[in-house]
């Protein structure tokens, strides 16, 4: 029971619990060749599971170079089935409490991280792997008081048309489960969760997405969400309708993307554990063992990258109000469909006006975190996230590639289905952290 604890003491207890779960998981991974991975095979140039389910690994080509694929071709994950990511919440004595899961993923930088109460692909919760059932699935299926419930995208630079249902379900008094000692679930107060959001490699990408797309007031702990004046004023503004803002993106563009076989990609090495190595990205096969997963041993392909990606959200102060710059991005995995994303993303070229504005000599970083991508599909893939304060800019200047918005508008956009990129939702979760609020305290 977390209620009434000092947030710093509760945070320390949660981290100690996570470290114990990490040690108990016994996670190990080792590279293997395709010939030694019996559940996967190459079929018509695609990596396919023997059941035909879970996911495929394919090649994607952009002959016209319109969407910035590295080298014009890239391995992608094809997993069109809708996953389900959900938090159970309950009302505590003086705060909303969230049911955290200590979830082990083989590709996570630290193995076990805080995850949503429910995190499962459709193939997993349908138990196609033959393993244990998905905990708490029946509560979400029964429905009830959903505080948020909408599909949001995975990384469109690495997935093809992949969305997950992001849900927060409020439980009636007296009905919340009480996990026992040694289980991988634990209740945490919103105040402690905000402290965790300010650390690298603690809260996984799925949890960050669900938190950012939920009502932000759930983290307020009965008081104001933001104490820093520039953030509080930005959050109090009446937000315009998301639909009107989406008009700024213009009509969808449909480039000539086509699927290609993995053997057509440069760097194809069929006899190696790393099947593809091309332009800093690749596909690698690993055997995995973890005692706390539904199935304790398996083998699968992962996407890999040679260096960290980078995502930056620019922030300015306009008449004492914080505003952030959202970039309109057309990710290859969504075929040219637009979503709002970070101001700068290393997978995309930066327009010269943004490059000049973001120059390190002209601004300062308010927050920097290193976070992993989906550890069930990426092997130790890391992104460096920054929120950077930049000098005052012309207030009414319009850009075809993005726009400045206040925090009330950012919340409105993150809550709308299919409107924000996965990376922008992580940056929004950074803004919600206690550390970011403290970092902005001296800005007025």
C-alpha positions as CSV (number, residue, x, y, z in Angstrom):
1,X,0.0,0.0,0.0
2,X,1.6,3.2,-1.1
3,X,-0.7,5.9,0.3
4,X,0.7,8.2,2.9
5,X,4.3,7.4,2.2
6,X,6.9,10.1,1.5
7,X,7.3,10.1,-2.3
8,X,11.1,9.9,-2.1
9,X,10.9,6.9,0.3
10,X,8.3,5.2,-1.9
11,X,10.4,5.8,-5.0
12,X,13.4,4.1,-3.3
13,X,11.2,1.2,-2.2
14,X,9.8,0.7,-5.8
15,X,13.3,0.8,-7.3
16,X,14.5,-1.8,-4.7
17,X,11.5,-4.0,-5.6
18,X,12.3,-3.6,-9.3
19,X,15.9,-4.6,-8.8
20,X,14.9,-7.7,-6.9
21,X,12.5,-8.7,-9.7
22,X,15.4,-8.1,-12.2
23,X,17.6,-10.4,-10.2
24,X,14.9,-13.1,-9.9
25,X,14.2,-13.1,-13.6
26,X,17.4,-14.8,-14.6
27,X,17.3,-13.1,-18.0
28,X,19.9,-14.2,-20.4
29,X,20.2,-13.7,-24.2
30,X,22.7,-15.1,-26.7
31,X,23.0,-14.6,-30.5
32,X,22.1,-17.6,-32.6
33,X,21.9,-18.4,-36.3
34,X,18.6,-18.8,-38.2
35,X,19.4,-22.6,-38.5
36,X,19.5,-22.8,-34.7
37,X,16.2,-20.9,-34.2
38,X,13.6,-23.6,-35.0
39,X,10.5,-21.5,-34.5
40,X,11.5,-19.0,-37.3
41,X,12.1,-19.5,-41.0
42,X,12.7,-17.4,-44.1
43,X,9.6,-17.5,-46.3
44,X,9.4,-15.5,-49.5
45,X,12.1,-13.2,-48.2
46,X,10.4,-12.6,-44.8
47,X,11.2,-13.9,-41.4
48,X,8.1,-15.8,-40.3
49,X,7.1,-17.6,-37.1
50,X,6.1,-21.3,-37.6
51,X,2.5,-20.4,-36.5
52,X,2.3,-17.6,-39.0
53,X,1.4,-15.3,-36.1
54,X,3.2,-12.9,-33.7
55,X,5.1,-10.8,-36.2
56,X,7.1,-10.8,-39.5
57,X,10.3,-9.1,-40.3
58,X,10.3,-7.6,-43.9
59,X,12.2,-5.1,-46.0
60,X,10.6,-1.8,-47.0
61,X,11.8,0.2,-50.0
62,X,11.2,3.9,-50.7
63,X,12.3,4.2,-54.4
64,X,11.6,8.0,-54.5
65,X,13.4,8.7,-51.2
66,X,10.4,10.7,-50.0
67,X,10.3,9.4,-46.4
68,X,13.9,9.3,-45.5
69,X,14.5,5.5,-45.2
70,X,18.2,5.0,-44.5
71,X,19.8,4.0,-47.8
72,X,16.3,3.8,-49.4
73,X,15.6,0.4,-47.8
74,X,15.2,-0.8,-44.3
75,X,14.1,-3.9,-42.3
76,X,10.7,-3.3,-40.6
77,X,8.5,-5.2,-38.2
78,X,5.1,-6.2,-39.7
79,X,2.7,-6.8,-36.8
80,X,-0.7,-5.4,-37.7
81,X,-2.6,-7.0,-34.8
82,X,-3.6,-4.6,-32.1
83,X,-1.8,-5.0,-28.8
84,X,-3.3,-4.0,-25.4
85,X,-1.4,-1.7,-22.9
86,X,-3.3,-0.9,-19.8
87,X,-3.0,0.5,-16.3
88,X,-5.3,-0.3,-13.4
89,X,-5.8,2.6,-11.1
90,X,-7.6,3.1,-7.8
91,X,-8.3,5.9,-5.4
92,X,-6.0,5.9,-2.4
93,X,-6.3,8.0,0.8
94,X,-4.8,11.1,-0.8
95,X,-3.7,10.2,-4.3
96,X,-4.5,8.0,-7.3
97,X,-2.6,4.8,-7.3
98,X,-1.3,2.9,-10.3
99,X,-0.6,-0.8,-10.5
100,X,2.9,-1.2,-11.9
101,X,4.3,-4.4,-13.4
102,X,8.0,-5.3,-13.2
103,X,8.3,-6.7,-16.8
104,X,11.3,-8.4,-18.2
105,X,12.0,-7.9,-21.9
106,X,15.1,-9.3,-23.5
107,X,15.9,-6.2,-25.4
108,X,15.6,-3.7,-22.5
109,X,18.9,-2.0,-21.6
110,X,18.4,-3.2,-18.0
111,X,16.2,-6.2,-18.6
112,X,13.4,-5.5,-16.2
113,X,11.5,-2.2,-16.1
114,X,8.3,-0.7,-14.8
115,X,5.5,-1.6,-17.3
116,X,1.7,-1.2,-17.5
117,X,-0.5,-3.6,-15.4
118,X,-1.3,-5.2,-18.7
119,X,1.1,-5.4,-21.6
120,X,0.4,-8.0,-24.2
121,X,0.1,-8.5,-28.0
122,X,-3.0,-10.2,-29.2
123,X,-1.0,-13.4,-30.0
124,X,0.3,-13.5,-26.4
125,X,-3.0,-12.9,-24.7
126,X,-4.7,-15.5,-27.0
127,X,-1.9,-17.8,-25.7
128,X,-0.6,-18.9,-29.0
129,X,2.8,-19.4,-27.3
130,X,1.2,-22.1,-25.1
131,X,2.3,-20.4,-21.9
132,X,0.7,-18.9,-18.9
133,X,-2.5,-16.7,-19.2
134,X,-2.1,-12.9,-19.2
135,X,-2.7,-11.5,-15.8
136,X,-5.6,-9.0,-15.3
137,X,-6.8,-9.4,-18.9
138,X,-10.3,-10.3,-17.6
139,X,-10.6,-7.0,-15.8
140,X,-10.0,-5.0,-18.9
141,X,-12.2,-7.2,-21.1
142,X,-15.1,-6.7,-18.6
143,X,-14.9,-3.0,-19.3
144,X,-16.1,-0.4,-16.8
145,X,-14.8,3.0,-15.9
146,X,-12.1,3.6,-18.6
147,X,-10.5,7.0,-18.0
148,X,-8.7,6.7,-21.3
149,X,-9.0,4.1,-24.1
150,X,-7.6,4.8,-27.6
151,X,-5.3,3.2,-30.1
152,X,-1.9,4.9,-30.4
153,X,1.0,4.2,-32.8
154,X,4.3,2.4,-32.3
155,X,7.4,3.8,-33.9
156,X,6.5,4.3,-37.6
157,X,10.2,4.3,-38.4
158,X,10.4,0.6,-37.5
159,X,6.9,-0.8,-37.5
160,X,4.4,-1.2,-40.4
161,X,0.9,0.1,-39.4
162,X,1.3,-1.0,-35.7
163,X,-1.0,0.4,-33.1
164,X,-1.7,-0.5,-29.5
165,X,-4.8,0.0,-27.5
166,X,-3.7,2.3,-24.6
167,X,-6.1,2.2,-21.6
168,X,-6.4,3.3,-18.0
169,X,-9.2,1.5,-16.1
170,X,-10.4,2.9,-12.7
171,X,-11.4,0.1,-10.3
172,X,-14.4,0.6,-7.9
173,X,-13.5,0.8,-4.1
174,X,-12.8,-2.6,-2.6
175,X,-12.4,-4.4,-5.9
176,X,-8.7,-3.7,-6.6
177,X,-6.4,-6.8,-6.6
178,X,-3.7,-6.9,-3.9
179,X,-0.6,-8.7,-5.4
180,X,1.2,-10.9,-2.9
181,X,4.8,-10.9,-1.9
182,X,7.1,-12.1,-4.7
183,X,4.6,-11.2,-7.5
184,X,5.6,-8.8,-10.3
185,X,2.9,-6.2,-9.6
186,X,2.8,-3.4,-7.1
187,X,0.7,-0.3,-6.4
188,X,2.4,3.1,-6.6
189,X,1.2,6.6,-5.9
190,X,1.0,9.1,-8.7
191,X,3.5,11.2,-6.8
192,X,6.0,8.4,-6.8
193,X,5.3,7.6,-10.5
194,X,6.1,11.2,-11.4
195,X,9.5,10.8,-9.7
196,X,10.2,7.6,-11.7
197,X,9.4,9.3,-15.0
198,X,12.4,11.5,-14.5
199,X,14.9,8.6,-14.6
200,X,16.5,6.7,-17.5
201,X,15.7,3.1,-18.2
202,X,13.2,2.7,-15.3
203,X,9.7,3.1,-17.0
204,X,9.3,1.3,-20.2
205,X,8.1,2.7,-23.5
206,X,4.7,1.2,-23.2
207,X,4.1,2.6,-19.8
208,X,5.3,6.0,-20.9
209,X,2.8,5.9,-23.8
210,X,-0.2,5.0,-21.6
211,X,0.7,7.6,-19.0
212,X,1.1,10.4,-21.6
213,X,-2.2,9.5,-23.3
214,X,-4.2,9.4,-20.1
215,X,-5.7,12.4,-18.3
216,X,-2.7,14.2,-16.9
217,X,-4.7,15.3,-13.8
218,X,-4.4,11.7,-12.6
219,X,-0.8,12.5,-11.6
220,X,-1.7,15.7,-9.7
221,X,-2.0,14.1,-6.3
222,X,-4.9,16.3,-5.3
223,X,-2.9,19.5,-5.9
224,X,-1.8,21.5,-8.9
225,X,-0.2,19.3,-11.6
226,X,2.6,21.9,-12.2
227,X,4.2,24.2,-9.6
228,X,6.6,25.9,-12.1
229,X,4.7,29.1,-13.1
230,X,5.5,28.8,-16.9
231,X,4.2,25.3,-17.0
232,X,1.1,25.9,-14.8
233,X,0.1,28.9,-17.0
234,X,0.6,26.8,-20.1
235,X,-1.6,24.0,-18.7
236,X,-4.5,26.3,-17.7
237,X,-5.0,27.6,-21.3
238,X,-8.2,26.5,-23.1
239,X,-6.9,24.1,-25.8
240,X,-8.2,24.4,-29.3
241,X,-9.8,21.3,-30.9
242,X,-7.2,18.7,-32.1
243,X,-9.1,18.3,-35.4
244,X,-8.4,22.0,-36.2
245,X,-4.7,21.6,-35.5
246,X,-4.5,18.5,-37.6
247,X,-5.5,20.6,-40.7
248,X,-2.0,22.2,-40.3
249,X,-0.5,18.9,-41.5
250,X,-2.3,19.1,-44.9
251,X,-3.5,16.2,-46.9
252,X,-2.0,12.7,-46.7
253,X,0.7,11.9,-49.2
254,X,1.1,8.3,-50.4
255,X,4.6,7.6,-51.6
256,X,5.6,4.6,-53.7
257,X,6.6,2.3,-50.8
258,X,7.0,-1.4,-51.5
259,X,7.8,-4.5,-49.5
260,X,11.0,-6.3,-50.5
261,X,12.6,-9.5,-49.3
262,X,15.3,-9.3,-46.6
263,X,17.8,-11.0,-49.0
264,X,17.4,-7.9,-51.2
265,X,18.7,-5.6,-48.5
266,X,22.4,-4.6,-48.5
267,X,24.4,-6.4,-45.8
268,X,22.4,-9.7,-46.0
269,X,24.3,-12.5,-44.3
270,X,22.2,-15.6,-44.0
271,X,24.7,-17.7,-42.1
272,X,25.3,-15.1,-39.3
273,X,23.3,-14.4,-36.2
274,X,23.0,-10.8,-37.5
275,X,21.1,-11.5,-40.7
276,X,21.1,-7.9,-42.0
277,X,23.5,-5.0,-41.3
278,X,22.7,-1.9,-43.3
279,X,23.1,1.9,-42.7
280,X,23.4,1.5,-38.9
281,X,20.3,-0.9,-38.6
282,X,19.9,-4.6,-38.8
283,X,18.1,-7.8,-37.9
284,X,19.6,-10.2,-35.3
285,X,18.5,-13.5,-33.9
286,X,18.7,-14.2,-30.1
287,X,17.9,-17.2,-27.9
288,X,16.2,-15.9,-24.7
289,X,15.7,-17.3,-21.2
290,X,13.6,-15.6,-18.5
291,X,12.0,-17.3,-15.5
292,X,9.2,-14.6,-15.1
293,X,7.8,-14.7,-18.6
294,X,4.8,-16.7,-19.9
295,X,7.2,-19.0,-21.7
296,X,10.6,-19.4,-20.0
297,X,12.7,-20.1,-23.2
298,X,12.3,-19.0,-26.8
299,X,14.2,-17.7,-29.8
300,X,13.2,-14.7,-32.0
301,X,14.5,-12.0,-34.4
302,X,15.1,-8.4,-33.1
303,X,15.8,-5.2,-34.8
304,X,19.2,-3.7,-33.8
305,X,20.9,-0.3,-34.3
306,X,24.5,0.7,-34.1
307,X,24.1,4.0,-32.3
308,X,21.4,5.8,-30.2
309,X,18.7,7.7,-31.9
310,X,17.8,11.2,-30.7
311,X,14.5,13.0,-30.2
312,X,14.4,16.7,-29.1
313,X,11.4,18.8,-28.0
314,X,12.0,22.5,-28.3
315,X,10.4,24.7,-25.7
316,X,10.1,28.5,-25.6
317,X,8.6,31.0,-23.1
318,X,6.0,33.3,-24.7
319,X,4.8,36.0,-22.2
320,X,5.6,33.7,-19.4
321,X,3.9,30.7,-20.9
322,X,5.7,27.5,-21.9
323,X,5.2,26.4,-25.5
324,X,6.7,23.4,-27.3
325,X,7.3,22.9,-31.0
326,X,5.6,19.9,-32.6
327,X,6.9,18.7,-35.9
328,X,4.6,17.2,-38.5
329,X,6.2,13.8,-39.4
330,X,5.3,11.3,-42.0
331,X,6.8,8.0,-40.9
332,X,7.4,5.3,-43.5
333,X,5.6,2.7,-41.4
334,X,2.4,4.6,-41.8
335,X,2.6,5.1,-45.6
336,X,2.8,8.9,-45.5
337,X,0.1,9.5,-42.9
338,X,1.0,12.5,-40.7
339,X,1.3,12.6,-36.9
340,X,2.7,15.2,-34.6
341,X,6.2,14.3,-33.3
342,X,9.3,15.7,-31.7
343,X,10.8,19.0,-33.0
344,X,13.9,17.1,-34.1
345,X,14.2,13.4,-34.8
346,X,17.5,11.8,-35.9
347,X,15.6,9.6,-38.4
348,X,14.5,12.7,-40.4
349,X,16.2,15.7,-41.9
350,X,15.9,18.9,-39.9
351,X,14.6,22.0,-41.6
352,X,17.2,24.8,-41.5
353,X,15.1,27.1,-39.4
354,X,14.8,24.4,-36.7
355,X,18.4,23.5,-36.9
356,X,19.4,27.1,-36.3
357,X,17.0,27.5,-33.4
358,X,18.1,24.2,-31.8
359,X,21.8,25.0,-31.9
360,X,23.4,24.1,-28.6
361,X,24.9,27.6,-28.2
362,X,21.4,29.2,-28.4
363,X,19.6,27.0,-25.9
364,X,20.0,24.8,-22.8
365,X,18.7,21.3,-22.0
366,X,16.1,21.3,-19.3
367,X,15.9,17.5,-19.3
368,X,17.9,14.7,-20.9
369,X,16.9,11.0,-20.5
370,X,18.2,7.8,-22.2
371,X,15.3,5.4,-22.8
372,X,15.0,2.1,-24.5
373,X,12.6,1.1,-27.3
374,X,10.2,-1.9,-27.1
375,X,12.4,-4.6,-25.6
376,X,10.3,-7.3,-27.1
377,X,11.2,-6.3,-30.6
378,X,14.4,-4.3,-30.4
379,X,17.7,-5.5,-28.9
380,X,19.2,-2.8,-26.7
381,X,18.0,0.0,-28.9
382,X,18.3,3.4,-27.2
383,X,17.0,6.9,-27.8
384,X,18.3,10.1,-26.2
385,X,15.4,12.3,-25.3
386,X,15.9,16.1,-24.7
387,X,13.6,19.0,-23.8
388,X,15.6,22.1,-24.8
389,X,14.7,25.7,-23.9
390,X,15.4,28.0,-26.8
391,X,15.4,31.8,-27.1
392,X,12.3,33.9,-27.8
393,X,11.0,33.4,-31.3
394,X,8.6,35.4,-33.4
395,X,5.2,34.6,-31.8
396,X,3.1,34.5,-35.0
397,X,5.5,32.9,-37.4
398,X,4.0,29.9,-39.1
399,X,6.0,26.9,-40.4
400,X,4.8,24.3,-42.9
401,X,6.6,21.6,-41.0
402,X,5.1,22.2,-37.5
403,X,3.7,24.6,-34.9
404,X,4.1,25.9,-31.3
405,X,1.5,24.7,-28.8
406,X,0.9,25.1,-25.1
407,X,0.8,22.2,-22.7
408,X,-3.0,22.1,-22.6
409,X,-3.0,21.5,-26.3
410,X,-0.2,18.9,-26.0
411,X,-2.4,16.9,-23.6
412,X,-5.4,17.2,-25.9
413,X,-3.3,15.8,-28.8
414,X,-1.7,13.0,-26.9
415,X,-5.2,11.8,-25.8
416,X,-6.5,11.8,-29.4
417,X,-6.2,8.4,-31.2
418,X,-3.4,8.1,-33.8
419,X,-2.3,11.8,-33.5
420,X,1.1,11.7,-31.8
421,X,4.2,9.6,-32.4
422,X,5.6,7.2,-29.8
423,X,8.6,9.5,-29.3
424,X,6.4,12.6,-28.6
425,X,4.5,10.7,-26.0
426,X,7.8,9.8,-24.2
427,X,8.7,13.5,-24.3
428,X,5.3,14.3,-22.9
429,X,5.9,11.8,-20.0
430,X,9.2,13.7,-19.3
431,X,7.3,16.9,-19.0
432,X,5.0,15.2,-16.5
433,X,8.0,14.1,-14.3
434,X,8.6,15.8,-11.0
435,X,12.2,16.5,-12.1
436,X,11.0,18.5,-15.1
437,X,8.7,20.6,-13.0
438,X,11.6,21.4,-10.6
439,X,13.9,22.2,-13.5
440,X,11.4,24.9,-14.7
441,X,10.9,26.5,-11.3
442,X,13.4,29.3,-12.0
443,X,11.9,30.2,-15.4
444,X,9.1,32.3,-14.0
